[in-house]
Amino acid sequence: MKTIQVLLVEDDPMVREVNRQFIERVEGFKVIDMASNGIKGIEKILDLMPDLVVMDIFMPEQDGVETLRQIRQQNINVDCISVTAANDVQTIQQILHLGVFDYIMKPFTFERIEQTLIHYRQFKEKMHAAGDVTQAELDEIIGQVRVQKDGQNPPHTMTQELPKGFNRATMDKVLIFLKQSQNGASADDVATGIGVARVTARRYLDFMEKNHLIRVDIQYGSVGRPINQYFIKEQ
């Protein structure tokens, strides 16, 4: 497959250069140009027609959400990956609804973006070679993308299928809630925060702790009753 041409849209010059170096360390990827905001990004997309846009969300003049919206409204045939410090659920949902291939939270490691780019390249290779596809072939392609999207964002998760009775969306809500809870959270906190029963929250928390996605500290209240306090594991 030909080299994947990437347009990098990021307003911070230092971050832009680091991201460029990260992307070009991955075999098969080349940053063909860079833009400092969404307006310039759209102009360069239309001029250069890259395969992939790696774009920040918080930018001056025109942010990433509006830029993604314009890309979809104009039916521009380009794939997008968001690389951003935005970690609130509303922004995440907006961006996912606009069809990004992946959502990577800052700060991130080279290994995290390498993982996404490798999966993206594999996805493009399969789509390029497929032609007409059977249901089984489509399931394989889409399944790969789902595994990749559920990779470590938000903010960690599993690559294998979940056991029966577990829901990926619910698990992601738990992870996001814990990430936003700087002092950790109990099962009661999680249940109230995401709107599920306490027994459901506890079941997800126990499962994720056993699979090393989160950690638990036992804390004691004023009357000595132990309380499990759950935290996101540091990457």
Residue, then its C-alpha position, 0 to 999 in steps of 0.5 A: m500500500k502507498t504511504i499514507q499522507v497525513l495533514l496535522v492540524e494543531d495550534d501549538p508549534m511545539v506540540r505540532e512538531v512532537n506529533r509530526q515526529f511521532i507520526e513519521r516514526v510509524e512506518g508508512f506514514k508521512v506528514i505532508d503539511m501542517a495547519s495551525n487552526g481549523i480554517k487553514g486546516i480545511e483549506k489544506i485538506l481541499d488543496l492537498m486531499p490527504d488520506l488522514v487528518v490528525m487534529d487538535i480540538f481546542m484551537p483559535e479561530q475555528d476549533g476541531v469540532e466545527t472543523l470536523r462538522q464542516i468536513r462531514q457537511q462538505n462530504i470531504n473524503v478524508d479520515c480523522i483522528s482527534v488528539t486533544a486534551a478535551n476529556d469531558v463527556q459532552t465533547i467526546q460524544q460530539i467528536l465521536h458522532l462526527g465519525v473520527f477513527d480514534y480519539i486520543m487524549k493528551p498527554f499521550t505516549f508514542e506507543r499510544i499513537e503508534q497503536t492507532l496508526i498501525h490499526y488505521r493502516q491495517f484497516k485501510e489495507k483491508m478496505h483497499a483489498a476487499g472490493d465487494v465484501t461478505q458479511a463475515e469480511l465486513d464484521e472482521i473489518i468493523g470488529q478490528v476498528r471497534v477493538q482499536k477505538d476501544g483501545q486505551n481511550p477513554p482512558h484505558t480499556m480491554t481489547q478482547e470481547l467483554p463477557k456476557g452481561f457487560n456493556r462496552a458503553t457502560m464500562d467507558k462511562v465508568l472509566i470516564f467518571l473515574k478519570q474525572s474523579q481526582n480523589g477516586a470514587s466509591a461504588d456509590d459515587v460511580a452509581t450516582g455519577i453515571g446513573v446505574a444501580r450500585v450493584t451494577a457499578r460494583r460489578y463493573l468495578d470489580f471486573m475492571e479491577k481484576n483486569h488491571l484497568i483500575r486499582v482499588d484502595i481500602q479506606y476506613g471511615s470514622v466508624g471503621r467501616p472499610i470503603n473501596q475507593y477506585f482509581i484509574k491506573e497510571q499509564 
